[in-house]
Amino acid sequence: MRTGRTIQKIERRPTGQAELPVFADDHAAARAARGQRIIDNRTRNGPEAAGPWRSKRAFVFDIPSRRHSRLVQHRRGRHKQRMSQPSRPLFSVARQRAQRDRMARLPASANFLAPIIAETLLDRLAMVTREFSRTLLVGAHDRALTDHLRGADGDLTIIEAGPQLAADNGALVVEADAIDLPLASFDLIVWPGGLDSVNDVPGALVRLRALLAPDGLLLGAFLGDGSLPRLRRAVMTDGVRQVARLHPQIDLAAMGNLLQRVGFTLPVVDVEALTVRYGDWFALVRDLRASGLASRLALPPPPLTRAEAARIAAAFAVQADPDGRIAESFRLVHFSGWAPHPDQPLPARRGSGTASLADALKSKR
């Protein structure tokens, strides 16, 4: 289920200089995925294979020669071995931990996204009528949210990827897609950002689903697809090396499908459109670093040169409004899902309806 969206506008004033970040690119990830499909298509050796790749491989099977047969089987075995090797992780665990610990050293006001996400999550949690006695918080970067959950009745367990941030908040140091806690041990799991930067998104959701007791609730948010469009255009400007600079992002449809596939019931996914107006590109860079949204790629691109940074800043400034400020968009995707329970409402069985929609529409004419 997807609901409507709300739009907020925020003014962010530049206060100083910032170190330039390195980003990753969702277009590069899409090209890699398409390339992988092409490789898979090339490996089809049966008679149903089509296209120019068949001319050299499929005909080998028609030659009644043991030497050719042994050669083909040997090559196929080598190809299977290469394809079965685990894929390289997209994000670096070490870089993520360093970014999380950097957030621990910054003042709470530096991360402007954290209180916005926390407020929305707490508002949605307040609409739930049941009580939660065992809560798991994924991420300890928002001290106000942590204190609020600690003040509620029940036990609170916190997991955090950053060792320093975990030590400051009494959290367990663990990645979200590598949680090893007792099954069905929580009634509520709150994840205020970070799902979009784990290496195994379906695996992380499967683990959280297993940690929930029957009728338990998963509630979270992350920066979704369509965010930072002006920054994306700026980094693609002429004179800047065309390498991966922005992380791939998850859209609403994909998130809804993931929640259903891993076994959550009553899933809800919606987006909150947040518009933030900046004086220059460097102010946006500071916000991204303070919010833990800089690059986490396992194989990062080369750092920007001074000339490339200047070109990006100029391309970003060209997109300014008449007052000289640049309006950048953040799309916060909020999601929730429940662990199955017999007492939950279920959709009616297909074909069980007794009223005709056609008759109902005719009566209004």
C-alpha positions, 0 to 999 in steps of 0.5 A: 500500500502506498499513500500520498506525499507531503512536501516541506521546505527548509532553508540551509545557510552556509556557515563555512568550508567543507571537505569534498566528498566522493560519491557513487552513481546509480547509473553505473550500477544500472549499467553493471546490472545490464552488463551482467544480464548480457553475460548471462545471455552469452552463456546460453549454449542450448539450441534455443539460444539466439543472436550472434553468440550462438554461431561459435558456441552452439555449433561445437555440439554438432561436431562428432569429435571427442576432442571438441566435446572435452574442450567445450566441457572444460570451458563450461566448467571454468565458466561455472566456477567463475560465475559461482564466486561471490560478488564483490560487496558494493559498500565498504564496511570500514567506510561506513563505520568511519562515517558513523563515528564521524557523526558521533563527533559532530553536534546534534544540530549538524544532522538536520535529517535525523530529527525530521525522520525521528519526528515522522516515525514517532508520529506513526508509532503514536497512531498504533494502539498496542504496547511494545515491550521489547524494542530494537533500534537500528542506528544510534545517531539520533540521541533524541530518538534514543532517549525517547525510546528508552523513556518508554515502557519496556526494554530497548536494544540498540545496534550500531555499525560505528564503534565509537557511536555504539560505545557512547550509546550502549549499543551492540556493534553490528551491521544491519545485514549481519544481525545475530540475535535470538529469533522472535525476540522483539515486538518493535524494530525502528530503523531511522535511515540506512537501509539504502546503504547495506550490501544485502537489502533483502537479507537485512529485511529477512533478518529483521523479519525473523527477529520480530515476534508474531504481530511485531512491527517494523518501522523505518525510513531512508533516502529514496530514489529521486533524491538530489536531482540537481546534484546528479546533474551537476556531477555530470557536467563537462570537464568532470570525469564520468565515474560512479559518484552517487549511490544507487537508491531504492524506489517505492515499488521495489521497497513494497515488493521487498516487504511482501517477498520477505514475509511482512504483512500489511506493508505500507510504503510512502514518500515525503518530499523534502525541499532544502534550499542552499546557498552553494554546493559546499553547504550541501556537501556539509549536510551530506557528510553530517548526515552520513550520506557520503560515499561508502563504495568498496571501490571508490572513484578517484577524489575530485580535483580542484578544477572538477570541484569548481565545475560541479559547484558552478553547474550546481549554482546555475540551477539556482532560483531567482533569489540565488539559492538552489532548491535540492530535493530529498525524498524520504521513503517511509515503510512499515510492515507487520510479522504475521499473526492470526488476529490480523485483518486479512483480505477477503478471498477472491470471488467471495464478494456478493455485490456486483460492481457493474450494478453499483455503477449503473445505479449512479447513472 
